[in-house]
């Protein structure tokens, strides 16, 4: 984990700790959940010199699977630790982050939430985008973003949620063919998912 990512994760932990101290009540409870969805991202090729020809047009979207563990500080605030994996044809992306979220109850069963998140993102090329590439095809970067979701309670313990996350890492991969020099950047992730949580 890079120093930048460590600082971001430490900041997120501090936010969660302060929020827990401020808003904790006796009615807090845990949740564990799974999710599946779709993520898109911007991909840009920046040529520094010469001619850089990609072997293929890299995918800018992929399917996702996720896991999360959370704690309800009270009925208004909850914190989560989450992992999600994005599987595109050309790249594999792992996102780890912590979040703090505010919930508003819409009806007895429906609620809306809005949160801030911070953590780390790792990108690994499955296929080389050019004939010669750095030996290390993996990129790590600090991850921050926001998320929002609409949830419905299915009985007393189960919750179904549709959520959107805007994630902002910046993965830069140096491309070094014999004919030139360039850099490929993945950034601005948009993630849509359906999650199922169990509260205990």
C-alpha positions in Angstrom: 0.0 0.0 0.0 1.4 3.4 -0.9 2.0 6.2 1.6 -0.7 8.2 -0.1 -3.2 5.4 0.3 -2.2 4.8 3.9 -2.8 8.5 4.7 -6.2 8.3 3.0 -7.2 5.1 4.9 -6.0 6.6 8.2 -8.1 9.7 7.5 -11.2 7.6 6.8 -10.6 5.6 10.1 -10.4 8.8 12.0 -13.6 10.1 10.5 -15.3 6.8 11.4 -14.0 6.9 15.0 -15.1 10.5 15.5 -18.5 9.7 14.1 -18.9 6.6 16.3 -18.1 8.6 19.4 -20.5 11.4 18.5 -23.5 9.5 17.2 -23.2 6.1 18.9 -26.4 4.9 20.7 -27.5 1.7 22.3 -29.5 0.7 19.2 -26.6 0.2 16.9 -26.3 -3.1 15.1 -24.1 -4.9 12.6 -24.7 -5.8 8.9 -23.0 -8.1 6.4 -23.8 -7.9 2.8 -23.0 -9.0 -0.8 -23.5 -7.0 -4.0 -23.4 -7.4 -7.8 -23.3 -4.7 -10.4 -21.6 -2.8 -13.2 -18.8 -0.3 -13.3 -17.7 2.1 -16.0 -14.5 4.2 -16.1 -12.7 6.8 -18.3 -9.7 5.5 -20.2 -7.3 8.0 -21.8 -4.1 7.5 -23.8 -1.6 10.4 -23.6 1.3 10.2 -26.0 4.5 11.9 -24.8 6.6 11.3 -27.9 6.7 9.3 -31.1 4.0 6.9 -32.1 2.1 4.7 -29.6 -0.3 2.2 -31.2 -2.5 0.1 -28.8 -3.0 -3.5 -29.7 -6.7 -3.2 -28.9 -9.2 -0.7 -27.6 -9.2 -1.2 -23.8 -12.6 -1.9 -22.2 -14.1 0.9 -20.2 -16.6 -1.1 -18.2 -17.0 -4.4 -16.4 -19.1 -6.5 -14.0 -18.6 -6.2 -10.3 -19.0 -8.3 -7.2 -18.7 -6.9 -3.7 -18.7 -7.7 0.1 -19.2 -5.3 3.0 -19.3 -5.3 6.7 -21.0 -2.4 8.5 -22.2 -1.1 11.8 -25.3 1.0 12.5 -24.2 3.7 14.9 -27.9 4.6 15.3 -30.9 4.8 12.9 -29.3 7.9 11.2 -25.6 7.0 10.8 -23.8 3.8 9.8 -20.2 3.0 8.8 -19.0 0.3 6.4 -15.8 -1.5 5.2 -16.2 -2.7 1.7 -14.4 -4.7 -1.0 -15.4 -4.8 -4.7 -13.8 -6.5 -7.7 -14.3 -5.2 -11.3 -13.8 -7.8 -14.0 -13.3 -6.3 -17.4 -11.8 -8.2 -20.4 -8.5 -6.3 -20.2 -8.2 -5.2 -16.6 -9.0 -6.4 -13.1 -9.7 -3.7 -10.5 -9.9 -4.2 -6.7 -11.4 -1.5 -4.5 -11.0 -1.4 -0.7 -12.6 1.4 1.3 -14.2 2.6 4.4 -17.3 4.8 4.4 -19.4 6.9 6.8 -23.1 7.4 5.8 -26.2 9.4 6.8 -29.6 7.8 6.4 -33.0 9.4 6.0 -36.1 7.4 6.6 -38.7 7.8 3.8 -41.3 5.4 5.1 -41.4 2.6 7.7 -39.6 0.3 5.2 -37.8 2.6 2.7 -34.8 4.8 3.4 -32.2 6.9 1.4 -28.5 7.3 2.4 -25.6 9.5 1.4 -22.0 8.9 2.3 -18.3 9.6 1.9 -15.7 7.0 1.3 -11.9 6.6 1.2 -9.5 3.7 0.7 -7.3 2.1 -2.0 -7.7 0.9 -5.6 -5.5 -1.6 -7.4 -5.5 -2.2 -11.2 -3.9 -5.2 -12.9 -3.8 -5.6 -16.7 -4.9 -9.0 -17.9 -3.7 -8.4 -21.4 -0.8 -6.1 -22.4 -2.2 -3.1 -24.3 1.0 -2.7 -26.3 4.0 -4.9 -27.5 6.3 -3.6 -24.8 5.1 -2.6 -21.3 6.7 -2.2 -17.9 7.3 -5.5 -16.2 5.0 -4.4 -13.4 1.4 -4.2 -14.9 -0.1 -3.3 -11.6 -1.1 0.2 -10.4 -2.1 1.3 -6.9 -3.7 4.6 -6.0 -5.6 6.4 -3.2 -9.4 6.1 -3.6 -12.0 8.6 -2.5 -15.6 9.1 -3.5 -19.2 9.4 -2.6 -22.1 7.0 -2.6 -25.9 7.1 -2.4 -28.5 4.4 -2.1 -32.2 3.6 -1.8 -32.9 0.7 0.5 -36.0 -1.3 1.5 -36.3 -3.6 4.6 -37.4 -7.2 3.8 -38.7 -8.1 7.3 -36.7 -7.4 10.4 -33.2 -8.5 9.3 -32.8 -8.4 5.6 -32.3 -5.2 3.5 -32.2 -4.8 -0.3 -30.4 -1.7 -1.6 -29.7 -0.1 -5.0 -26.7 2.1 -4.8 -24.5 4.4 -6.9 -20.8 5.1 -6.2 -18.6 7.7 -7.7 -15.0 6.6 -7.2 -12.0 8.7 -8.0 -8.6 6.9 -8.2 -6.2 7.6 -11.0 -4.3 4.6 -12.4 -1.4 5.5 -14.7 0.4 2.8 -16.8 3.5 3.8 -18.6 3.7 2.5 -22.2 7.2 2.2 -23.7 7.2 0.7 -27.2 10.3 1.2 -29.4 8.4 3.8 -31.5 7.5 6.2 -28.7 6.5 6.9 -25.1 3.0 7.2 -23.6 0.8 6.7 -20.6 -2.7 5.2 -20.3 -4.9 6.5 -17.5 -8.0 4.9 -15.9 -10.0 7.3 -13.8 -13.5 8.4 -12.6 -15.2 5.1 -11.8 -19.1 5.0 -11.9 -20.4 2.0 -10.0 -24.1 0.8 -10.0 -24.9 -2.2 -7.8 -27.7 -4.1 -6.1 -26.8 -5.3 -2.6 -28.4 -7.6 -0.1 -27.6 -7.1 3.6 -28.3 -9.1 6.7 -28.5 -7.1 10.0 -27.6 -8.7 13.3 
